[in-house]
């Protein structure tokens, strides 16, 4: 069965032309006139061209020709010749010059009862149907056979879905030198590009409206013209899940906590305490993961996190494979009273873990009596967290390391996670934070930009938070401020947005604006004893070189942190003080090995020191933690101890100062 190249032609608008009243008084007269004035010269022209290029006329149907050629080059040259003859000697019709569509395809049809039949014949007809008036389209198979032609130019038109044939890449033959013509229907590539542009435009418009509306109401809110409704959402803290099964599935404890926190946050009807805040509180209180907590422990959790409800529980997983089953038992306790509000169970396997946690989130919202506004979230097919168990393990392990300031270990985990599931925004955002902590600003910016690009399936507030982090990394403080202003107004019950706004305003050199933001936040009853507000005031005062205000605010922050039992936050304040004083030439900060306390010595002229430790650096009789500071050298150097002249760090890697 030889290769045959088939050519189909069809007249554009022939049905309307045949009915034109100028051709005759009735249908019979019009048909005869059409045959004489249009069909005859049209057929003569096509047949002459076919004969000139050694083609075979297989059949005609109405105005359409079916021609066949042994040589693909001759088929293409015949198509070009037909269009050029029509342009040189137009066949006049009542609707204007006659115009043809032409399609060419090469294949192996079957000869039956005097004609060619088969799928390749159908494909040729479908190629011709995709052409616009005066256009020649050829299939990708024909193109590969004629692409060497030097007397004709070809233009790619993209991938098309041909009815009954499937997808096929089509090429245009430029017979007039006029360049590429549009096809009546867009290619699949053009449709995909248009969808991407529409999604991008919609996202950009949503961001503009979101920030614009937030800024408008923020201004009215600041001026007192608008009183924003302050009905707070129920606040929940996911404290963790105890593993009742095999040791090798212990990683699921962190994974379940992170996934459930993310699910509850994305619903929008609950205010979820951030996982990093929960991690700090657990470290402060020395909490072990437990199915439930005592009334006394819940009171401490409530004092630090200000959470109305605490979620905890247990799980049993049969293994780490996607098909392995898992059972999760959840308990909801009221933080102030200690009462167990609800307990229930969800089952599934690791492959469907996101669905299991999504169902758990729906059940939790129902049991807490809040309207489930997350209908779109339930219908979301693409998970915002990794679905592959190994990628999920790497992601959650990385978060745990990042919160423990092990940025190098976290970076490695995030990169491995992204290699398994590269199209999720949250792992890229976490990687950006790890690079930032390591001091690699450019790598942090690149990872953050990727997170922004992939954040389209996240809730609006999470998209904006990722965008604001990207702007902060690029020192575009005004854009970051605009986003935080919008978030603060649209989610007034979440103090983290106001704190982030104040931080951005301070970094932008707008410390007075930051103090105004924090003054309003101080009026919130739930924030009056929060040391983070005073610590932010100290930062703003430092930016203004207001030493007295900075000292008073820092002292207030330390006192409040000690009162609520938050040793880590108090140590954070002390650590900041050490970092600031280290920049002053009269002081030298010494950070000892593990178990020792930080010491501030006064530096003498000439570089020698007096062993005169400054008092007050102990926090509640607990030594302040040692912070490993990694410098942006190379990755191997990050693992080596950093020694400073005259100030050994006792072998601690990455010593401070």
NUGU-970870 format. One record per residue (C-alpha): residue in three letters; x, y negated, z negated. Coordinates in Angstrom, 1 decimal, padded with zeros to 4 digits. Layout:
// residues N
ALA X Y Z
...
***
This chain:
// residues 657
UNK 000.0 000.0 000.0
UNK 001.8 -003.1 001.3
UNK 002.0 -006.5 -000.5
UNK -000.6 -008.8 001.0
UNK -000.9 -012.6 000.5
UNK -004.5 -013.7 000.6
UNK -005.8 -017.2 001.3
UNK -009.3 -018.5 000.5
UNK -010.8 -021.8 001.7
UNK -014.1 -023.5 000.8
UNK -015.8 -026.7 001.9
UNK -016.4 -029.3 -000.8
UNK -020.1 -030.4 -001.0
UNK -021.3 -028.4 002.0
UNK -024.8 -027.8 000.5
UNK -025.5 -031.5 000.1
UNK -024.1 -032.2 003.6
UNK -026.4 -029.7 005.2
UNK -029.4 -031.4 003.7
UNK -028.5 -034.9 004.7
UNK -031.5 -036.4 006.6
UNK -029.2 -038.1 009.2
UNK -028.5 -034.7 010.7
UNK -032.1 -034.1 011.8
UNK -035.9 -034.3 011.1
UNK -036.2 -030.9 009.5
UNK -034.1 -028.0 008.2
UNK -033.8 -026.3 011.6
UNK -032.5 -029.5 013.3
UNK -030.2 -030.2 010.4
UNK -028.7 -026.7 010.4
UNK -028.1 -026.8 014.1
UNK -026.5 -030.3 013.9
UNK -024.3 -029.1 011.0
UNK -023.1 -026.1 013.0
UNK -022.3 -028.3 016.1
UNK -020.8 -031.3 014.4
UNK -019.1 -029.8 011.4
UNK -018.8 -026.1 011.4
UNK -017.5 -025.6 014.9
UNK -014.6 -028.1 014.7
UNK -013.9 -026.9 011.2
UNK -013.7 -023.2 012.2
UNK -011.6 -024.0 015.2
UNK -009.1 -025.9 013.1
UNK -008.7 -023.1 010.6
UNK -008.4 -020.4 013.2
UNK -005.8 -022.3 015.1
UNK -003.7 -022.7 012.0
UNK -004.1 -019.1 011.0
UNK -003.0 -017.9 014.4
UNK 000.0 -020.3 014.4
UNK 001.2 -018.7 011.2
UNK 000.6 -015.1 012.2
UNK -002.3 -014.6 009.8
UNK -005.4 -012.3 010.0
UNK -008.9 -013.6 009.7
UNK -010.5 -011.0 007.4
UNK -014.0 -012.6 007.1
UNK -016.1 -015.7 006.7
UNK -018.9 -016.3 004.3
UNK -020.9 -019.5 004.9
UNK -018.2 -022.2 005.1
UNK -015.5 -020.1 003.4
UNK -012.6 -018.3 005.1
UNK -010.7 -015.2 003.9
UNK -007.3 -015.0 005.6
UNK -004.5 -012.4 005.0
UNK -000.8 -012.7 005.6
UNK 002.1 -010.2 005.5
UNK 004.5 -013.0 004.6
UNK 003.8 -015.2 001.5
UNK 005.7 -018.1 003.1
UNK 003.4 -018.0 006.1
UNK 000.3 -018.1 003.9
UNK 001.6 -021.2 002.1
UNK 002.6 -022.9 005.4
UNK -000.8 -022.1 006.8
UNK -002.5 -023.7 003.9
UNK -000.3 -026.8 004.2
UNK -001.0 -027.0 008.0
UNK -004.8 -026.8 007.5
UNK -004.8 -029.7 005.1
UNK -002.5 -031.7 007.3
UNK -004.6 -031.1 010.4
UNK -007.7 -032.2 008.6
UNK -005.9 -035.4 007.4
UNK -004.6 -036.1 011.0
UNK -007.9 -035.3 012.8
UNK -010.7 -035.6 010.3
UNK -013.9 -033.6 010.8
UNK -016.6 -036.2 010.3
UNK -019.7 -035.4 008.2
UNK -022.6 -037.5 006.8
UNK -020.8 -037.4 003.4
UNK -017.4 -038.5 004.8
UNK -014.4 -036.5 006.2
UNK -014.6 -032.8 005.6
UNK -012.5 -031.7 002.6
UNK -011.3 -028.2 001.7
UNK -010.2 -026.4 -001.5
UNK -007.6 -023.7 -000.8
UNK -006.3 -020.9 -003.1
UNK -003.5 -018.4 -002.4
UNK -002.6 -015.2 -004.3
UNK -000.4 -012.2 -003.5
UNK -001.3 -008.6 -004.5
UNK -002.1 -005.1 -003.4
UNK -005.8 -004.9 -002.3
UNK -007.5 -001.8 -000.9
UNK -008.7 -001.7 002.7
UNK -012.3 -000.5 002.9
UNK -014.8 -000.6 005.8
UNK -012.9 -003.2 007.8
UNK -012.1 -005.5 004.9
UNK -009.8 -005.9 001.9
UNK -011.3 -005.3 -001.6
UNK -010.1 -005.1 -005.2
UNK -009.1 -007.2 -008.2
UNK -006.5 -009.2 -006.3
UNK -009.1 -010.3 -003.9
UNK -011.3 -011.5 -006.8
UNK -008.3 -013.2 -008.3
UNK -007.7 -015.2 -005.0
UNK -011.3 -016.4 -005.1
UNK -010.8 -017.5 -008.7
UNK -007.6 -019.4 -007.9
UNK -009.4 -021.3 -005.1
UNK -012.3 -022.1 -007.4
UNK -009.9 -023.9 -009.8
UNK -008.7 -026.3 -007.0
UNK -010.0 -029.9 -006.6
UNK -010.9 -031.3 -003.1
UNK -007.9 -031.4 -000.7
UNK -005.8 -029.4 -003.2
UNK -003.8 -026.1 -002.6
UNK -003.3 -023.9 -005.7
UNK -001.2 -020.7 -005.7
UNK -000.8 -018.0 -008.3
UNK 002.3 -017.5 -010.3
UNK 003.0 -014.3 -008.4
UNK 002.9 -016.1 -005.1
UNK 005.0 -018.9 -006.5
UNK 007.8 -016.5 -007.4
UNK 007.8 -015.2 -003.8
UNK 007.9 -018.7 -002.2
UNK 009.7 -020.9 -004.7
UNK 012.8 -020.9 -002.5
UNK 011.0 -022.9 000.2
UNK 012.8 -026.2 000.9
UNK 010.1 -027.8 003.0
UNK 007.5 -027.8 000.3
UNK 007.3 -029.1 -003.3
UNK 005.5 -027.2 -006.1
UNK 004.1 -028.5 -009.3
UNK 003.1 -026.5 -012.3
UNK -000.5 -026.9 -013.3
UNK -000.3 -024.7 -016.4
UNK -002.2 -021.7 -017.7
UNK -005.8 -021.2 -016.8
UNK -008.5 -018.8 -017.9
UNK -009.9 -017.3 -014.7
UNK -013.4 -015.7 -014.9
UNK -013.2 -011.9 -014.8
UNK -009.4 -012.1 -014.2
UNK -007.9 -013.4 -017.4
UNK -005.1 -015.9 -017.9
UNK -002.9 -016.9 -015.0
UNK -000.4 -019.7 -014.5
UNK -001.2 -021.7 -011.4
UNK 001.0 -023.9 -009.2
UNK 000.1 -026.7 -006.8
UNK 001.5 -027.0 -003.3
UNK 002.2 -030.7 -002.4
UNK 001.2 -030.8 001.2
UNK 001.0 -034.6 001.5
UNK 003.9 -035.8 -000.5
UNK 001.4 -037.5 -002.8
UNK 002.5 -035.7 -006.0
UNK 000.5 -033.7 -008.5
UNK -003.3 -033.8 -008.4
UNK -005.7 -033.2 -011.3
UNK -007.7 -030.0 -011.4
UNK -011.4 -030.1 -012.0
UNK -011.0 -028.2 -015.3
UNK -008.0 -028.8 -017.6
UNK -005.5 -026.0 -018.1
UNK -005.3 -024.1 -021.4
UNK -002.1 -026.0 -022.1
UNK -003.8 -029.4 -021.6
UNK -006.7 -028.3 -023.8
UNK -004.3 -027.3 -026.6
UNK -002.4 -030.6 -026.3
UNK -005.7 -032.5 -026.4
UNK -006.8 -030.6 -029.6
UNK -003.4 -031.3 -031.2
UNK -003.7 -035.0 -030.3
UNK -007.3 -035.1 -031.6
UNK -006.3 -033.4 -034.8
UNK -003.4 -035.8 -035.2
UNK -005.6 -038.8 -034.4
UNK -008.2 -037.6 -036.8
UNK -005.6 -037.1 -039.5
UNK -004.1 -040.5 -038.9
UNK -007.6 -042.1 -038.9
UNK -008.5 -040.3 -042.1
UNK -005.2 -041.4 -043.7
UNK -005.8 -045.0 -042.6
UNK -009.4 -045.0 -043.9
UNK -008.3 -043.2 -047.1
UNK -005.5 -045.7 -047.9
UNK -007.5 -048.7 -046.6
UNK -010.5 -047.9 -048.7
UNK -008.4 -047.1 -051.7
UNK -006.5 -050.4 -051.3
UNK -009.7 -052.4 -050.9
UNK -011.3 -050.9 -054.0
UNK -008.0 -051.1 -055.9
UNK -007.9 -054.9 -055.3
UNK -011.5 -055.3 -056.4
UNK -010.8 -053.0 -059.4
UNK -007.7 -055.1 -060.4
UNK -009.7 -058.3 -060.1
UNK -012.7 -057.0 -062.1
UNK -015.1 -057.3 -059.2
UNK -015.7 -053.6 -059.0
UNK -016.3 -051.3 -061.9
UNK -015.4 -047.8 -060.7
UNK -017.4 -044.9 -062.1
UNK -015.2 -043.2 -064.8
UNK -017.2 -040.0 -065.4
UNK -014.3 -037.6 -065.9
UNK -014.2 -034.1 -064.3
UNK -013.8 -031.1 -066.7
UNK -010.1 -030.6 -067.3
UNK -008.6 -027.1 -067.2
UNK -005.1 -025.7 -067.8
UNK -004.1 -022.3 -066.5
UNK -001.7 -021.0 -069.2
UNK -000.8 -017.7 -067.5
UNK -001.6 -014.0 -067.2
UNK 000.0 -011.1 -069.2
UNK 001.3 -008.1 -067.2
UNK -000.2 -004.8 -068.6
UNK 001.3 -002.7 -065.9
UNK 004.7 -001.9 -064.4
UNK 007.7 -004.2 -065.1
UNK 008.4 -004.6 -061.3
UNK 005.2 -006.5 -060.9
UNK 006.0 -009.1 -063.6
UNK 006.5 -011.8 -061.0
UNK 002.7 -011.7 -060.4
UNK 002.2 -013.5 -063.7
UNK 003.6 -016.8 -062.3
UNK 002.1 -016.1 -058.9
UNK -001.4 -015.7 -060.3
UNK -001.1 -018.8 -062.4
UNK 000.1 -020.9 -059.4
UNK -002.5 -019.6 -057.1
UNK -005.4 -020.1 -059.5
UNK -004.2 -023.6 -060.3
UNK -004.0 -024.4 -056.6
UNK -007.4 -023.0 -056.0
UNK -009.0 -025.0 -058.8
UNK -007.2 -028.2 -057.8
UNK -008.3 -027.9 -054.2
UNK -012.0 -027.6 -055.2
UNK -011.9 -031.2 -056.3
UNK -014.6 -030.8 -058.9
UNK -012.2 -029.9 -061.7
UNK -009.1 -031.7 -062.9
UNK -006.3 -029.2 -063.1
UNK -003.4 -029.8 -065.3
UNK -000.3 -029.6 -063.1
UNK 001.7 -026.3 -063.4
UNK 004.9 -028.2 -064.3
UNK 003.1 -029.9 -067.2
UNK 001.8 -026.5 -068.4
UNK 005.4 -025.1 -068.2
UNK 006.8 -027.9 -070.4
UNK 004.0 -027.5 -072.9
UNK 004.6 -023.7 -073.1
UNK 008.3 -024.4 -073.7
UNK 007.6 -027.0 -076.3
UNK 005.3 -024.7 -078.3
UNK 007.4 -021.6 -077.7
UNK 004.3 -019.8 -076.3
UNK 004.5 -016.3 -075.1
UNK 002.0 -015.3 -072.4
UNK -001.1 -013.9 -074.2
UNK -004.6 -012.9 -073.2
UNK -006.1 -015.4 -075.6
UNK -004.9 -018.1 -078.0
UNK -005.6 -018.8 -081.6
UNK -007.6 -021.9 -082.7
UNK -004.4 -023.5 -084.1
UNK -002.5 -022.9 -080.8
UNK -005.3 -024.2 -078.7
UNK -005.3 -027.4 -080.8
UNK -001.6 -027.9 -080.0
UNK -002.2 -027.2 -076.3
UNK -005.1 -029.8 -076.4
UNK -002.9 -032.3 -078.1
UNK -000.1 -032.1 -075.5
UNK -002.0 -031.4 -072.3
UNK -005.4 -033.0 -073.2
UNK -007.1 -030.1 -071.5
UNK -010.8 -029.3 -072.4
UNK -010.5 -025.7 -071.2
UNK -007.7 -023.2 -071.3
UNK -007.6 -020.2 -068.9
UNK -005.5 -017.1 -069.6
UNK -005.9 -013.4 -069.1
UNK -004.2 -010.1 -068.1
UNK -003.6 -008.2 -064.9
UNK -002.8 -004.7 -063.8
UNK -001.1 -004.1 -060.4
UNK -000.2 -000.8 -059.0
UNK 002.8 -002.0 -057.0
UNK 004.3 -004.7 -054.8
UNK 003.0 -003.4 -051.4
UNK 000.2 -005.3 -049.6
UNK -002.2 -002.3 -050.0
UNK -001.6 -001.9 -053.7
UNK -004.6 -002.7 -055.9
UNK -004.7 -005.3 -058.6
UNK -007.2 -006.1 -061.3
UNK -007.3 -009.6 -063.0
UNK -009.1 -010.2 -066.3
UNK -009.8 -013.9 -066.9
UNK -010.8 -015.7 -070.1
UNK -011.9 -019.3 -070.6
UNK -011.5 -020.9 -074.0
UNK -012.6 -024.3 -075.2
UNK -009.4 -026.0 -076.4
UNK -010.9 -028.0 -079.3
UNK -013.2 -025.4 -080.8
UNK -011.3 -022.3 -079.8
UNK -014.5 -020.7 -078.6
UNK -014.4 -018.2 -075.7
UNK -016.7 -019.6 -073.1
UNK -016.5 -016.8 -070.6
UNK -014.6 -013.7 -069.6
UNK -014.8 -011.8 -066.4
UNK -012.8 -009.6 -064.0
UNK -011.9 -009.7 -060.3
UNK -010.4 -006.9 -058.2
UNK -008.7 -006.5 -054.8
UNK -005.2 -005.8 -053.4
UNK -002.1 -007.8 -052.9
UNK -002.9 -008.4 -049.2
UNK -006.2 -010.1 -050.2
UNK -004.9 -011.8 -053.3
UNK -005.7 -015.3 -052.1
UNK -009.4 -014.2 -051.5
UNK -009.4 -012.6 -055.0
UNK -008.3 -015.9 -056.6
UNK -010.6 -017.9 -054.5
UNK -013.6 -015.8 -055.7
UNK -012.2 -016.2 -059.3
UNK -012.2 -020.0 -058.8
UNK -015.8 -019.9 -057.6
UNK -016.8 -017.9 -060.6
UNK -015.0 -020.2 -063.0
UNK -016.6 -023.3 -061.6
UNK -020.0 -021.6 -061.9
UNK -019.4 -020.6 -065.5
UNK -018.2 -024.1 -066.4
UNK -021.4 -025.5 -065.0
UNK -019.9 -027.7 -062.3
UNK -021.2 -028.0 -058.8
UNK -019.1 -026.1 -056.4
UNK -018.2 -028.7 -053.8
UNK -015.6 -026.5 -052.2
UNK -017.7 -025.0 -049.4
UNK -015.2 -026.0 -046.9
UNK -012.4 -024.6 -049.0
UNK -014.2 -021.3 -049.2
UNK -014.5 -021.2 -045.4
UNK -010.9 -022.1 -044.9
UNK -009.2 -019.2 -043.1
UNK -005.6 -020.3 -043.5
UNK -004.3 -020.0 -047.1
UNK -002.3 -022.9 -048.4
UNK 000.0 -020.5 -050.3
UNK 002.0 -017.5 -048.8
UNK -000.2 -014.4 -048.1
UNK 002.8 -012.1 -047.7
UNK 003.6 -010.6 -051.2
UNK 007.3 -011.0 -050.9
UNK 007.0 -014.6 -049.6
UNK 004.6 -015.4 -052.5
UNK 007.1 -013.9 -055.0
UNK 009.9 -016.0 -053.6
UNK 007.8 -019.2 -053.7
UNK 006.6 -018.8 -057.3
UNK 010.1 -017.7 -058.5
UNK 011.5 -020.8 -056.8
UNK 009.0 -023.0 -058.7
UNK 009.9 -021.4 -062.0
UNK 013.6 -022.1 -061.3
UNK 013.0 -025.6 -060.1
UNK 011.1 -026.5 -063.3
UNK 014.1 -025.1 -065.2
UNK 016.4 -027.4 -063.2
UNK 018.0 -024.4 -061.4
UNK 017.7 -026.3 -058.1
UNK 020.2 -024.2 -056.3
UNK 018.5 -020.9 -057.1
UNK 015.1 -022.5 -056.2
UNK 016.4 -023.7 -052.9
UNK 017.5 -020.2 -051.9
UNK 014.1 -018.8 -052.8
UNK 012.2 -021.4 -050.9
UNK 014.4 -021.0 -047.8
UNK 013.8 -017.2 -047.9
UNK 010.0 -017.8 -048.4
UNK 009.9 -020.2 -045.4
UNK 011.8 -017.6 -043.2
UNK 008.8 -015.2 -043.9
UNK 006.0 -017.8 -043.6
UNK 007.3 -021.0 -041.9
UNK 004.0 -022.8 -041.3
UNK 002.9 -023.6 -044.9
UNK 003.3 -027.1 -046.3
UNK 003.7 -026.3 -050.0
UNK 007.0 -024.3 -049.7
UNK 008.5 -027.0 -047.5
UNK 007.4 -029.6 -050.1
UNK 009.0 -027.5 -052.9
UNK 012.2 -027.2 -050.8
UNK 012.3 -030.9 -050.4
UNK 012.2 -031.3 -054.2
UNK 015.0 -028.8 -054.6
UNK 017.2 -030.6 -052.1
UNK 016.4 -033.9 -053.8
UNK 017.5 -032.6 -057.2
UNK 020.7 -031.2 -055.6
UNK 021.4 -034.7 -054.2
UNK 021.1 -033.8 -050.5
UNK 018.9 -036.7 -049.5
UNK 018.9 -036.1 -045.7
UNK 017.9 -032.4 -046.1
UNK 015.2 -033.4 -048.6
UNK 013.8 -035.9 -046.0
UNK 013.8 -033.3 -043.3
UNK 012.0 -030.7 -045.4
UNK 009.5 -033.4 -046.6
UNK 008.8 -034.4 -043.1
UNK 008.1 -030.8 -042.2
UNK 005.7 -030.6 -045.2
UNK 003.8 -033.6 -043.9
UNK 003.5 -032.1 -040.4
UNK 002.0 -028.9 -041.8
UNK -000.3 -030.4 -044.5
UNK -003.3 -030.7 -042.3
UNK -005.2 -027.8 -044.0
UNK -004.6 -029.2 -047.5
UNK -007.2 -031.3 -049.4
UNK -006.9 -035.0 -048.8
UNK -005.4 -035.9 -052.1
UNK -002.7 -033.2 -051.7
UNK -002.0 -034.4 -048.2
UNK -001.6 -038.0 -049.5
UNK 000.6 -036.9 -052.4
UNK 003.0 -035.1 -049.9
UNK 003.0 -038.2 -047.7
UNK 003.9 -040.4 -050.7
UNK 006.8 -038.1 -051.6
UNK 008.1 -038.4 -048.0
UNK 007.8 -042.2 -048.2
UNK 009.6 -042.3 -051.6
UNK 012.5 -040.2 -050.2
UNK 012.8 -042.7 -047.4
UNK 012.6 -045.7 -049.8
UNK 009.4 -046.8 -048.1
UNK 008.0 -047.9 -051.4
UNK 005.2 -050.1 -050.0
UNK 003.6 -047.1 -048.2
UNK 004.0 -044.9 -051.3
UNK 002.4 -047.6 -053.4
UNK -000.6 -047.9 -051.0
UNK -001.2 -044.2 -051.2
UNK -000.9 -044.1 -055.0
UNK -003.3 -047.1 -055.3
UNK -005.8 -045.2 -053.2
UNK -005.4 -042.0 -055.2
UNK -005.7 -043.9 -058.5
UNK -009.0 -045.5 -057.6
UNK -010.5 -042.4 -055.9
UNK -009.5 -040.1 -058.8
UNK -009.6 -042.4 -061.8
UNK -009.7 -039.5 -064.3
UNK -006.2 -038.3 -063.3
UNK -003.6 -040.3 -065.1
UNK -000.7 -038.8 -063.1
UNK -001.6 -041.0 -060.1
UNK -001.4 -044.1 -062.2
UNK 002.0 -043.0 -063.6
UNK 003.3 -042.2 -060.1
UNK 002.0 -045.7 -059.0
UNK 003.9 -047.4 -061.8
UNK 007.0 -045.5 -061.0
UNK 006.8 -046.4 -057.3
UNK 006.2 -050.1 -058.2
UNK 009.2 -050.1 -060.5
UNK 011.4 -048.6 -057.8
UNK 010.1 -051.1 -055.3
UNK 011.3 -054.0 -057.5
UNK 007.7 -054.8 -058.6
UNK 008.1 -054.1 -062.3
UNK 005.5 -056.7 -063.2
UNK 002.9 -054.9 -061.1
UNK 004.0 -051.6 -062.8
UNK 003.4 -053.1 -066.2
UNK -000.1 -054.3 -065.2
UNK -000.9 -050.8 -063.9
UNK 000.4 -049.3 -067.2
UNK -001.6 -051.8 -069.3
UNK -004.8 -050.6 -067.7
UNK -003.8 -047.0 -068.2
UNK -003.1 -047.7 -071.9
UNK -006.8 -048.6 -072.3
UNK -007.8 -045.1 -071.3
UNK -008.6 -043.3 -074.6
UNK -007.0 -040.0 -073.4
UNK -003.7 -041.9 -072.7
UNK -003.3 -044.0 -075.8
UNK -001.0 -041.5 -077.5
UNK 000.7 -040.2 -074.3
UNK 004.4 -040.9 -074.6
UNK 004.7 -040.9 -070.8
UNK 003.0 -044.3 -070.6
UNK 005.5 -045.9 -073.0
UNK 008.4 -044.2 -071.2
UNK 007.2 -045.7 -067.9
UNK 006.9 -049.1 -069.6
UNK 010.6 -048.7 -070.8
UNK 011.6 -048.1 -067.2
UNK 009.8 -051.1 -065.9
UNK 011.2 -053.3 -068.7
UNK 014.7 -052.0 -067.8
UNK 014.1 -053.1 -064.2
UNK 013.3 -056.6 -065.6
UNK 016.3 -056.6 -067.9
UNK 014.0 -057.0 -070.8
UNK 016.1 -055.2 -073.4
UNK 013.7 -055.8 -076.3
UNK 010.6 -054.4 -074.5
UNK 012.6 -051.5 -073.2
UNK 013.8 -050.6 -076.7
UNK 010.4 -050.9 -078.3
UNK 008.7 -048.8 -075.5
UNK 011.4 -046.1 -075.7
UNK 011.1 -046.0 -079.5
UNK 007.3 -045.7 -079.1
UNK 007.7 -042.9 -076.6
UNK 010.0 -041.0 -078.8
UNK 007.7 -041.4 -081.8
UNK 004.6 -040.2 -079.9
UNK 006.5 -037.3 -078.4
UNK 007.7 -036.2 -081.8
UNK 004.2 -036.7 -083.2
UNK 002.6 -034.4 -080.6
UNK 005.4 -031.9 -080.9
UNK 006.8 -032.4 -077.4
UNK 010.5 -031.9 -078.0
UNK 011.4 -031.7 -074.3
UNK 009.8 -035.1 -073.5
UNK 011.6 -036.7 -076.4
UNK 014.9 -035.1 -075.2
UNK 014.2 -036.5 -071.8
UNK 014.0 -040.0 -073.2
UNK 017.3 -039.4 -075.1
UNK 018.9 -038.0 -071.9
UNK 017.9 -041.1 -070.0
UNK 019.5 -043.3 -072.7
UNK 022.7 -041.3 -072.3
UNK 022.7 -041.7 -068.6
UNK 022.2 -045.4 -068.8
UNK 024.9 -045.9 -071.5
UNK 027.3 -043.8 -069.5
UNK 027.3 -046.5 -066.9
UNK 028.6 -049.0 -069.5
UNK 032.4 -049.2 -069.7
UNK 032.5 -049.3 -073.5
UNK 030.8 -045.9 -074.0
UNK 031.7 -042.3 -073.0
UNK 029.1 -039.6 -073.1
UNK 030.2 -036.1 -074.1
UNK 028.0 -033.2 -073.3
UNK 029.2 -030.0 -075.1
UNK 028.7 -026.4 -074.2
UNK 025.5 -024.5 -074.9
UNK 024.3 -024.9 -078.5
UNK 026.0 -028.2 -079.2
UNK 024.5 -031.7 -079.5
UNK 025.2 -034.6 -077.1
UNK 027.5 -037.3 -078.5
UNK 028.1 -040.9 -077.7
UNK 031.6 -042.2 -078.4
UNK 032.8 -045.7 -078.2
UNK 035.6 -046.1 -075.7
UNK 038.7 -048.1 -076.6
UNK 040.7 -050.3 -074.4
UNK 043.2 -048.3 -072.3
UNK 040.9 -045.3 -072.0
UNK 041.3 -043.6 -075.5
UNK 038.2 -042.9 -077.6
UNK 037.2 -043.2 -081.2
UNK 035.3 -040.2 -082.5
UNK 032.4 -042.3 -083.7
UNK 029.3 -040.4 -082.8
UNK 026.3 -042.7 -082.4
UNK 023.5 -041.5 -084.7
UNK 019.9 -040.7 -083.6
UNK 020.6 -038.4 -080.7
UNK 019.1 -035.4 -082.4
UNK 015.5 -034.7 -081.6
UNK 013.5 -033.1 -084.4
UNK 016.6 -031.2 -085.5
UNK 016.8 -029.5 -082.1
UNK 019.8 -030.2 -079.9
UNK 018.9 -031.9 -076.7
UNK 019.2 -029.6 -073.7
UNK 022.2 -029.5 -071.5
UNK 021.3 -030.7 -067.9
UNK 023.4 -029.3 -065.1
UNK 024.0 -032.1 -062.5
UNK 024.8 -030.8 -059.1
UNK 026.8 -033.1 -056.8
UNK 026.2 -033.1 -053.0
UNK 029.5 -031.5 -052.0
UNK 029.3 -028.0 -050.4
UNK 027.2 -025.1 -051.6
UNK 030.3 -023.2 -053.0
UNK 031.3 -026.2 -055.0
UNK 027.9 -026.4 -056.6
UNK 028.6 -023.2 -058.4
UNK 032.0 -024.3 -059.8
UNK 032.6 -026.3 -063.0
UNK 033.1 -030.0 -062.4
UNK 035.9 -031.4 -064.6
UNK 036.4 -035.0 -065.3
UNK 039.8 -036.5 -066.3
UNK 040.2 -036.6 -070.0
UNK 036.7 -035.1 -070.5
UNK 036.4 -031.3 -070.2
UNK 032.9 -029.9 -070.4
UNK 033.6 -026.7 -072.2
UNK 033.2 -024.7 -069.0
UNK 029.6 -025.9 -068.3
UNK 029.1 -026.0 -064.6
UNK 028.2 -029.4 -063.2
UNK 028.9 -031.4 -066.3
UNK 027.0 -034.6 -067.0
UNK 028.7 -037.9 -066.3
***
